[in-house]
Amino acid sequence: MSWKEEENAGELKIGDEFLKARCLMNCEVALILEHKYKQICDDPTNHVSQVFEKSLQYVKCFSQYKNRHGVRQAREILSRYQLDEFELCVVGNLCPETVEEGIAMVPSIKNRLDEEAIQEILTDLSLIRKLE
């Protein structure tokens, strides 16, 4: 079987190692890296690498939810719909504004959820971002 036949994110054919893995949204990675950054900076003998700093800047820049409470709420909302980790993270990271955008970004969700449920997710996520 060729690579194109084996892997297709639109159909959630992303390989067993990814289907079994826990995925993190950019905002979750940002929280983890910020915590680690504070630990490193607390010890004057430690040095923060440029790669670490750039990684932290990247995930902070592309985080849709800026505080711990918003991150937790977004994860809870997305988890209610029993999306796969990959689907959950793509929707949480990209925050589509319309059902059509959501399906275009994550085609596999149309097989799991009806348009009303997708719209409900998008509305709830939008509300979290507005309240932060």
BANUTI-783115 format. One line per 10 residues: number of its first residue (from 1); their letters; for each residue x, y, z of N, C-alpha, C. Coordinates in pm, 1 decimal, decimal comma, always signed. Example, Ala and Ser with C-alpha at 12.3 -4.5 7.8 and 13.67 -1.06 7.14 Angstrom:
residues 2
1	AS	+1319,0/-569,0/+780,0/+1230,0/-450,0/+780,0/+1320,0/-330,0/+780,0 | +1285,0/-225,0/+708,0/+1367,0/-106,0/+714,0/+1290,0/+3,0/+787,0
This chain:
residues 132
1	MSWKEEENAG	+84,3/-118,2/+0,0/+0,0/+0,0/+0,0/+88,7/+124,4/+0,0 | +56,7/+221,8/-80,0/+138,7/+342,5/-87,8/+111,7/+432,7/+31,7 | +199,0/+529,7/+53,7/+185,8/+623,1/+164,9/+52,6/+696,2/+157,9 | +11,8/+739,6/+39,5/-112,8/+814,6/+25,1/-233,5/+730,5/+63,7 | -227,6/+601,6/+38,2/-337,6/+514,4/+75,3/-337,8/+485,5/+225,3 | -219,9/+478,3/+283,8/-209,1/+444,7/+425,3/-247,9/+560,9/+515,2 | -202,3/+679,4/+485,5/-225,0/+792,8/+572,7/-308,7/+898,8/+503,9 | -412,9/+940,4/+574,7/-501,6/+1043,6/+524,7/-567,2/+1106,8/+647,1 | -520,2/+1224,1/+685,6/-572,0/+1289,8/+805,5/-720,6/+1321,4/+792,2 | -767,3/+1347,3/+672,0/-908,2/+1377,7/+651,2/-999,3/+1261,7/+686,8
11	ELKIGDEFLK	-944,9/+1141,6/+679,9/-1022,1/+1021,9/+715,4/-972,0/+960,8/+845,9 | -889,7/+1033,7/+917,9/-827,8/+989,9/+1042,3/-742,0/+865,7/+1025,4 | -681,0/+853,8/+911,6/-583,1/+747,7/+889,1/-445,5/+811,9/+906,9 | -405,5/+823,1/+1033,2/-280,9/+893,6/+1064,5/-177,2/+804,0/+1129,5 | -202,8/+676,6/+1133,5/-108,3/+582,3/+1191,9/-142,0/+553,1/+1336,7 | -121,1/+430,4/+1375,1/-155,8/+387,0/+1510,5/-85,3/+467,0/+1618,6 | +42,1/+501,9/+1594,7/+116,1/+574,8/+1697,5/+53,6/+711,6/+1725,0 | -8,5/+772,2/+1626,3/-73,0/+901,3/+1646,6/-213,6/+885,6/+1702,4 | -284,1/+782,2/+1663,5/-418,9/+760,2/+1714,9/-417,2/+725,9/+1863,6 | -310,8/+663,0/+1909,1/-300,8/+624,5/+2049,5/-237,1/+733,4/+2135,0
21	ARCLMNCEVA	-172,5/+829,4/+2073,1/-99,5/+933,6/+2146,2/-193,7/+1041,3/+2197,4 | -156,6/+1101,4/+2306,0/-230,3/+1217,1/+2358,0/-173,1/+1339,8/+2289,5 | -258,3/+1413,9/+2224,8/-216,0/+1536,2/+2155,8/-239,7/+1655,3/+2247,2 | -159,5/+1756,8/+2228,1/-175,0/+1880,0/+2305,2/-198,7/+1995,8/+2209,8 | -288,5/+2083,9/+2250,2/-309,2/+2206,9/+2174,9/-192,0/+2300,5/+2203,9 | -170,3/+2396,2/+2115,8/-61,8/+2493,2/+2135,8/-72,4/+2560,3/+2272,2 | -193,3/+2593,6/+2315,0/-211,4/+2661,7/+2443,2/-169,3/+2572,9/+2560,4 | -188,6/+2442,5/+2548,5/-145,6/+2350,6/+2654,0/+6,2/+2339,9/+2656,8 | +66,6/+2333,9/+2540,5/+213,3/+2330,2/+2532,4/+270,6/+2459,7/+2590,1 | +205,8/+2572,2/+2562,4/+252,2/+2700,4/+2615,9/+252,1/+2699,7/+2768,1
31	LILEHKYKQI	+148,0/+2646,2/+2828,7/+142,8/+2639,4/+2975,0/+257,2/+2553,5/+3030,8 | +281,6/+2441,6/+2967,4/+388,7/+2352,0/+3011,9/+524,8/+2420,1/+2998,1 | +548,6/+2481,1/+2881,7/+678,2/+2546,0/+2859,2/+696,8/+2667,7/+2948,8 | +590,5/+2743,3/+2976,4/+601,2/+2857,5/+3067,4/+638,8/+2810,9/+3207,9 | +578,3/+2702,3/+3251,0/+610,7/+2646,8/+3382,5/+758,8/+2605,8/+3388,3 | +802,5/+2536,5/+3286,3/+942,7/+2492,5/+3280,0/+1037,1/+2613,3/+3272,5 | +997,4/+2716,0/+3197,6/+1078,5/+2836,8/+3184,0/+1099,8/+2902,5/+3320,9 | +992,6/+2909,7/+3400,3/+1004,3/+2968,3/+3534,3/+1097,9/+2886,3/+3620,6 | +1090,2/+2754,7/+3609,3/+1180,5/+2667,8/+3686,2/+1325,7/+2690,7/+3645,7 | +1348,5/+2701,8/+3517,5/+1485,7/+2723,4/+3469,1/+1538,0/+2858,3/+3516,6
41	CDDPTNHVSQ	+1454,4/+2959,8/+3507,1/+1498,0/+3094,9/+3543,5/+1517,7/+3112,2/+3693,9 | +1451,8/+3028,1/+3773,9/+1469,0/+3035,7/+3919,0/+1609,0/+2995,2/+3962,8 | +1676,7/+2918,6/+3881,4/+1812,0/+2873,0/+3912,5/+1910,3/+2949,8/+3824,0 | +1989,8/+3039,4/+3883,0/+2081,4/+3121,6/+3802,6/+2188,6/+3042,8/+3728,5 | +2208,6/+2918,8/+3765,9/+2309,8/+2837,8/+3696,4/+2255,2/+2777,8/+3567,1 | +2125,0/+2782,3/+3550,2/+2063,8/+2726,8/+3428,6/+2067,2/+2827,6/+3314,7 | +2065,6/+2774,1/+3195,2/+2064,2/+2856,9/+3075,6/+1946,4/+2812,0/+2987,8 | +1870,9/+2907,9/+2940,2/+1757,5/+2876,3/+2852,0/+1809,9/+2875,3/+2708,8 | +1790,8/+2763,7/+2641,9/+1839,9/+2753,6/+2504,0/+1754,7/+2837,6/+2409,9 | +1813,4/+2873,4/+2299,6/+1743,4/+2951,4/+2198,4/+1627,0/+2872,1/+2139,8
51	VFEKSLQYVK	+1645,0/+2742,1/+2122,7/+1538,0/+2657,3/+2070,5/+1419,1/+2657,3/+2166,3 | +1447,5/+2647,8/+2295,8/+1340,9/+2650,9/+2395,1/+1265,8/+2783,0/+2388,8 | +1339,9/+2892,8/+2386,3/+1277,0/+3025,3/+2381,9/+1192,5/+3043,6/+2255,4 | +1244,4/+3000,7/+2142,3/+1169,7/+3012,0/+2015,2/+1044,4/+2924,8/+2018,8 | +1056,2/+2806,1/+2076,2/+940,4/+2717,3/+2086,9/+832,9/+2780,5/+2173,8 | +874,1/+2837,6/+2285,0/+779,7/+2904,9/+2374,1/+713,1/+3023,3/+2303,5 | +790,8/+3103,3/+2233,4/+734,7/+3216,4/+2158,6/+632,9/+3169,6/+2054,8 | +665,9/+3061,6/+1985,7/+577,2/+3008,9/+1881,2/+442,4/+2966,1/+1938,9 | +445,7/+2881,8/+2042,1/+318,5/+2832,0/+2094,3/+238,3/+2942,7/+2161,3 | +304,5/+3039,7/+2220,9/+231,4/+3152,6/+2279,1/+165,3/+3236,8/+2169,3
61	CFSQYKNRHG	+238,2/+3255,3/+2060,1/+186,2/+3333,9/+1948,2/+61,9/+3268,6/+1887,7 | +62,4/+3136,4/+1875,6/-46,6/+3066,2/+1809,4/-145,1/+3001,2/+1906,1 | -137,8/+3037,4/+2033,5/-233,5/+2986,6/+2131,3/-363,1/+3065,2/+2120,8 | -471,5/+2994,1/+2109,6/-601,5/+3058,8/+2099,1/-656,8/+3097,8/+2236,5 | -611,9/+3030,8/+2340,4/-661,1/+3054,7/+2476,1/-542,0/+3096,3/+2560,0 | -555,3/+3207,2/+2629,7/-437,7/+3270,1/+2689,8/-417,1/+3238,5/+2837,4 | -519,4/+3192,7/+2906,3/-499,5/+3163,0/+3047,9/-539,3/+3019,5/+3079,4 | -496,1/+2974,8/+3195,4/-515,4/+2834,9/+3236,5/-663,0/+2796,2/+3236,0 | -747,5/+2884,7/+3282,3/-891,4/+2856,4/+3287,7/-949,2/+2838,7/+3147,0 | -912,4/+2924,6/+3055,2/-959,8/+2913,7/+2917,5/-912,3/+2786,0/+2850,6
71	VRQAREILSR	-788,2/+2748,8/+2877,2/-731,8/+2625,2/+2821,5/-811,4/+2505,8/+2872,7 | -837,2/+2504,0/+3001,7/-911,3/+2392,6/+3061,7/-1053,7/+2384,9/+3005,5 | -1119,6/+2500,4/+2992,8/-1255,4/+2502,4/+2938,2/-1258,7/+2453,1/+2794,0 | -1163,0/+2496,2/+2713,7/-1158,7/+2453,3/+2573,5/-1141,9/+2301,7/+2564,8 | -1051,7/+2246,8/+2643,8/-1029,6/+2101,5/+2643,1/-1157,3/+2029,0/+2685,6 | -1225,4/+2080,3/+2788,7/-1348,5/+2016,5/+2837,5/-1458,0/+2018,5/+2731,3 | -1474,3/+2131,6/+2665,9/-1577,1/+2143,0/+2561,9/-1548,9/+2045,4/+2448,7 | -1426,8/+2045,1/+2401,5/-1391,8/+1957,1/+2290,3/-1400,5/+1809,4/+2329,5 | -1369,5/+1778,4/+2454,3/-1373,5/+1639,6/+2500,1/-1516,3/+1586,0/+2511,4 | -1612,0/+1672,6/+2532,9/-1752,5/+1629,9/+2544,5/-1801,7/+1556,5/+2420,6
81	YQLDEFELCV	-1745,3/+1590,4/+2308,3/-1795,5/+1537,9/+2181,2/-1721,5/+1412,7/+2136,0 | -1637,5/+1361,1/+2221,6/-1564,1/+1237,8/+2195,8/-1489,6/+1239,9/+2062,4 | -1428,1/+1355,1/+2036,3/-1342,9/+1366,0/+1918,4/-1212,9/+1292,1/+1946,2 | -1149,0/+1243,8/+1841,9/-1015,6/+1189,0/+1858,2/-921,9/+1303,1/+1895,2 | -811,3/+1268,6/+1958,1/-714,7/+1369,7/+2001,9/-669,4/+1458,4/+1886,3 | -643,8/+1398,0/+1772,7/-599,8/+1473,9/+1655,5/-706,2/+1576,3/+1616,2 | -831,1/+1533,1/+1608,6/-940,9/+1623,0/+1571,0/-956,3/+1734,3/+1674,3 | -952,1/+1696,7/+1799,4/-967,0/+1792,1/+1908,1/-861,7/+1902,2/+1898,3 | -737,7/+1862,4/+1877,6/-629,1/+1960,8/+1873,2/-634,6/+2049,3/+1749,6 | -672,3/+1993,6/+1636,5/-681,6/+2076,1/+1516,0/-790,9/+2181,7/+1533,6
91	VGNLCPETVE	-906,6/+2140,3/+1581,9/-1015,4/+2236,9/+1604,2/-974,4/+2337,8/+1710,1 | -913,7/+2291,2/+1819,5/-871,4/+2381,2/+1926,9/-762,3/+2477,7/+1885,1 | -672,5/+2435,1/+1798,8/-564,1/+2522,7/+1753,5/-609,3/+2620,5/+1646,2 | -689,6/+2574,1/+1553,2/-724,6/+2657,8/+1437,6/-851,3/+2739,8/+1458,4 | -938,0/+2696,9/+1547,6/-1061,4/+2769,1/+1580,4/-1136,6/+2817,2/+1456,7 | -1187,3/+2724,9/+1378,5/-1265,0/+2766,9/+1261,4/-1386,0/+2848,8/+1304,9 | -1427,1/+2940,7/+1218,5/-1538,8/+3028,2/+1252,3/-1673,1/+2975,2/+1204,7 | -1671,0/+2890,9/+1103,4/-1795,9/+2837,6/+1050,4/-1788,6/+2685,1/+1045,8 | -1905,0/+2623,3/+1036,3/-1911,5/+2477,9/+1023,8/-1836,6/+2433,3/+899,3 | -1852,4/+2507,7/+790,0/-1785,9/+2471,9/+665,3/-1633,7/+2474,3/+681,8
101	EGIAMVPSIK	-1582,4/+2576,5/+750,4/-1438,7/+2584,1/+776,9/-1394,8/+2466,2/+863,0 | -1472,7/+2434,8/+964,4/-1440,6/+2323,9/+1052,8/-1430,6/+2192,3/+978,4 | -1526,3/+2167,1/+889,7/-1525,5/+2043,3/+811,7/-1410,1/+2044,0/+711,6 | -1379,3/+2160,1/+655,6/-1266,8/+2168,8/+561,9/-1134,2/+2142,2/+632,8 | -1121,2/+2189,6/+756,9/-997,4/+2171,1/+832,3/-985,2/+2030,3/+889,2 | -1099,2/+1973,2/+928,4/-1101,4/+1839,6/+989,6/-1215,5/+1760,3/+926,0 | -1195,8/+1711,7/+805,7/-1304,4/+1642,9/+734,5/-1363,9/+1524,1/+810,1 | -1287,4/+1461,1/+894,0/-1336,9/+1342,4/+965,2/-1446,8/+1375,5/+1066,2 | -1459,3/+1501,3/+1109,2/-1563,3/+1531,5/+1208,6/-1703,4/+1522,4/+1149,7 | -1715,8/+1536,2/+1018,8/-1850,0/+1526,6/+959,3/-1905,7/+1385,3/+972,1
111	NRLDEEAIQE	-1817,5/+1286,7/+992,9/-1862,1/+1148,7/+1013,3/-1900,9/+1122,6/+1158,3 | -1861,4/+1210,6/+1248,5/-1887,7/+1193,6/+1391,8/-2000,6/+1282,2/+1442,1 | -2004,6/+1402,9/+1389,0/-2096,9/+1503,6/+1442,8/-2183,4/+1561,9/+1332,7 | -2304,2/+1600,4/+1370,7/-2387,4/+1671,7/+1274,0/-2349,7/+1820,2/+1277,6 | -2400,4/+1895,2/+1182,4/-2362,4/+2036,6/+1170,8/-2402,1/+2116,8/+1294,2 | -2511,3/+2080,9/+1357,0/-2556,0/+2151,7/+1477,9/-2454,5/+2135,0/+1591,1 | -2404,2/+2014,7/+1609,1/-2305,2/+1989,7/+1714,0/-2174,4/+2063,2/+1684,2 | -2134,6/+2063,4/+1559,0/-2012,0/+2135,0/+1520,7/-2028,7/+2283,8/+1549,0 | -2143,2/+2338,3/+1513,4/-2168,8/+2480,2/+1539,1/-2167,2/+2509,9/+1688,0 | -2220,2/+2419,9/+1767,1/-2220,5/+2437,6/+1912,0/-2077,4/+2443,8/+1966,2
121	ILTDLSLIRK	-1993,0/+2356,4/+1918,0/-1851,6/+2357,5/+1958,7/-1787,4/+2491,7/+1923,2 | -1806,8/+2533,9/+1798,7/-1743,7/+2657,7/+1752,4/-1793,5/+2778,5/+1830,4 | -1922,3/+2780,5/+1861,0/-1980,0/+2890,7/+1938,4/-1922,4/+2893,0/+2079,2 | -1913,8/+2777,0/+2142,2/-1859,4/+2769,0/+2278,3/-1712,7/+2811,4/+2282,3 | -1634,4/+2766,2/+2184,9/-1493,3/+2803,9/+2181,1/-1476,1/+2953,6/+2156,7 | -1559,6/+3008,0/+2070,9/-1554,6/+3151,8/+2043,5/-1586,3/+3232,0/+2169,9 | -1683,1/+3185,3/+2246,3/-1720,6/+3253,1/+2370,2/-1605,3/+3251,8/+2470,8 | -1535,1/+3140,3/+2480,5/-1419,6/+3133,2/+2572,0/-1316,6/+3237,3/+2532,0 | -1286,2/+3246,5/+2403,9/-1183,9/+3343,0/+2358,3/-1227,6/+3486,0/+2385,1 | -1356,2/+3515,2/+2370,2/-1404,6/+3650,9/+2393,6/-1398,8/+3688,5/+2541,5
131	LE	-1419,2/+3590,9/+2629,2/-1423,6/+3618,7/+2772,9/-1286,8/+3624,6/+2837,3 | -1184,0/+3585,2/+2765,7/-1048,6/+3588,0/+2825,0/-993,8/+3728,8/+2826,3
